[in-house]
Amino acid sequence: QVQLVESGGGLVQPGGSLRLSCAASGSIFSIRTMGWYRQAPGKQRELVAIIASGGTTNYAESVEGRFTISRANTKNTVDLQMNILKPEDAAVYYCNVRIEDFRLYESVYWGQGTQVTVSS
């Protein structure tokens, strides 16, 4: 049993900043990756940023240079610092975690989503 708790969403003006946080708890042997996805109305869910256990990161081209993903392994948390927010960044943001058990079998978990609104 694994639970993901997301926080940090809200309303900001264009050019503003938000910091999203996701904390994983429960039966966790090892985390392979943690990341953030987003889905805007009428659009498909897309990868925003992901960080692997070794620290390797990947970003969507649309956010690279503005967003930064980071992870605190000892606390099983992942943060997404979002700067210079644009109206097109508005979406529901979902935390994603890939976990392996002691047999190295993988499970995938999703957060409930947190709303990010960018408006004047």
C-alpha positions as CSV (number, residue, x, y, z in Angstrom):
1,Q,0.0,0.0,0.0
2,V,1.5,3.3,-1.2
3,Q,-0.1,6.7,-0.8
4,L,0.9,9.9,-2.6
5,V,0.1,13.3,-1.2
6,E,0.4,16.3,-3.4
7,S,0.5,20.0,-2.5
8,G,1.4,23.4,-3.8
9,G,-1.1,24.0,-6.5
10,G,-3.0,27.3,-6.8
11,L,-3.6,30.5,-8.7
12,V,-0.8,32.6,-10.0
13,Q,-0.3,35.4,-12.5
14,P,1.7,35.0,-15.7
15,G,5.3,35.2,-14.8
16,G,4.8,34.0,-11.3
17,S,6.1,30.9,-9.5
18,L,4.7,27.9,-7.7
19,R,6.4,24.9,-6.0
20,L,4.7,21.5,-6.1
21,S,5.5,18.8,-3.7
22,C,4.7,15.1,-3.6
23,A,5.3,12.8,-0.7
24,A,5.2,9.0,-1.0
25,S,4.4,6.8,2.0
26,G,3.5,3.2,2.8
27,S,5.1,0.0,1.8
28,I,8.1,1.2,-0.2
29,F,11.2,-0.9,-0.8
30,S,12.9,1.3,-3.4
31,I,11.8,4.1,-5.7
32,R,13.0,3.9,-9.3
33,T,11.6,7.2,-10.6
34,M,9.4,10.1,-9.4
35,G,7.9,12.6,-11.8
36,W,5.2,15.1,-12.7
37,Y,2.6,14.9,-15.5
38,R,-0.1,17.4,-16.4
39,Q,-3.4,17.4,-18.2
40,A,-5.2,20.4,-19.5
41,P,-8.9,20.3,-20.5
42,G,-9.3,18.7,-23.9
43,K,-5.7,17.5,-24.1
44,Q,-3.8,14.3,-23.3
45,R,-1.8,13.9,-20.2
46,E,1.8,14.7,-20.8
47,L,5.1,14.3,-19.1
48,V,6.4,17.5,-17.4
49,A,9.6,16.3,-15.6
50,I,11.0,13.1,-14.2
51,I,13.9,12.2,-12.0
52,A,15.4,8.7,-11.6
53,S,17.0,7.2,-8.5
54,G,20.5,8.0,-9.8
55,G,19.5,11.7,-10.2
56,T,19.1,11.8,-14.0
57,T,16.4,14.3,-15.0
58,N,14.3,14.8,-18.1
59,Y,12.0,17.7,-19.0
60,A,9.4,18.5,-21.5
61,E,10.8,21.0,-24.0
62,S,8.1,23.5,-23.2
63,V,9.2,23.8,-19.6
64,E,13.0,23.2,-19.8
65,G,14.8,26.2,-18.4
66,R,11.8,27.3,-16.3
67,F,10.9,24.2,-14.2
68,T,13.3,22.3,-11.9
69,I,12.6,18.9,-10.5
70,S,14.3,17.7,-7.3
71,R,14.1,14.7,-5.0
72,A,14.8,14.0,-1.4
73,N,15.4,10.3,-1.3
74,T,15.4,9.9,2.5
75,K,11.9,11.4,2.7
76,N,10.5,9.9,-0.6
77,T,9.5,13.3,-1.8
78,V,9.7,15.1,-5.1
79,D,9.4,18.8,-5.8
80,L,8.7,20.8,-8.9
81,Q,9.8,24.4,-8.9
82,M,7.9,26.2,-11.6
83,N,9.1,29.7,-12.6
84,I,7.9,32.2,-15.2
85,L,4.6,30.5,-15.5
86,K,2.6,30.9,-18.6
87,P,-1.1,30.5,-19.3
88,E,-0.4,27.4,-21.3
89,D,1.0,25.8,-18.1
90,A,-2.4,25.8,-16.5
91,A,-3.5,22.2,-15.9
92,V,-4.0,19.5,-13.3
93,Y,-0.6,18.2,-12.3
94,Y,-0.2,14.6,-11.2
95,C,2.6,13.0,-9.3
96,N,3.9,9.7,-10.6
97,V,6.0,7.2,-8.7
98,R,7.5,3.9,-9.9
99,I,8.4,1.5,-7.1
100,E,10.2,-1.8,-7.0
101,D,9.8,-4.4,-4.3
102,F,12.4,-6.8,-2.9
103,R,11.8,-9.1,-5.9
104,L,12.5,-6.1,-8.2
105,Y,8.9,-6.2,-9.5
106,E,7.6,-2.7,-10.4
107,S,4.4,-0.9,-9.4
108,V,3.2,2.5,-10.6
109,Y,1.3,4.9,-8.4
110,W,-0.5,8.2,-9.2
111,G,-1.4,11.1,-7.1
112,Q,-4.9,12.6,-7.1
113,G,-3.8,15.7,-9.0
114,T,-3.4,19.3,-8.0
115,Q,-4.8,22.3,-9.9
116,V,-2.5,24.9,-11.3
117,T,-4.2,28.0,-12.7
118,V,-2.3,30.8,-14.4
119,S,-4.4,33.9,-15.0
120,S,-4.3,37.7,-14.8
